[in-house]
Amino acid sequence: MKLTGSVLEYHCLTLTCDIHTLQRTQLPQGERTVEKIIDKALRESVKAKEDFVKENGRSLIFLAERIAQSFTSDRKLLICGNGGSAADAQHIAAEFVNRFMLERPPLPAIALTTDTSIITSIGNDYSFEDVFSKQVKAIAMEGDVLLAISTSGNAANVISAVKTARSQGLYTIAFTGGDGGRLSSLVDIALVVKSSTTARIQETHIFAGHILCQLVDYILFQQGIKED
């Protein structure tokens, strides 16, 4: 059915009135519960980030300087993790290679989570525990940086990658959660999100990754430039 202009206007007006009526109407119990879930998640996420920055703010600055130093020394950043942490690894690598907020040259970051042929061949021929460590052995150089991401701090393949990286002279960083797990005692520096909720840990990890990107950009391309 083709609507004429006046009929269409009438339907739009009716829809607008219905929306306004719904907004003024008290929400039923089920919808109030959903709103409480959203509010609780928001408050938890904000608190996790605030607590993380209070505890790790200086460490974030130090790590940004360390990564920037690696880039200026013709070295690179390697990143690994599983599941959501694998997605974070790829996300952070993309921000460095493409750009974050600043127009600047590409920076050398590699996520060890992207090549399915490498990952499945290692997992099939050896073990899943080796999927990152063998890549570190193959492409890492002394002076590179490894960012290992694990919400629990106990992922076996991430721990194996860190051990290999340290043996090859890489600087090692961990993003973890909870009590930090085994990973926190194996790396040069661990940044721990002290939460027991995986979602809040992951949200804080990508927040920290974004801060690192912005700080590295500032150190390499904006520091010393007079701000308006």
Secondary structure, DSSP 8 states (H G I E B T S, - for coil): ----HHHHHHHHHHHHHHHHHHHHS---HHHHHHHHHHHHHHHHHHHHHHHHHHHHHHHHHHHHHHHHHHHHTT--EEEE-STHHHHHHHHHHHHHHT-SSS------EEETT--HHHHHHHHHHS-GGGTTHHHHHHH--TT-EEEEE-SSS--HHHHHHHHHHHHTT-EEEEEEETT-TGGGGTSSEEEEE--S-HHHHHHHHHHHHHHHHHHHHIIIIITTS---
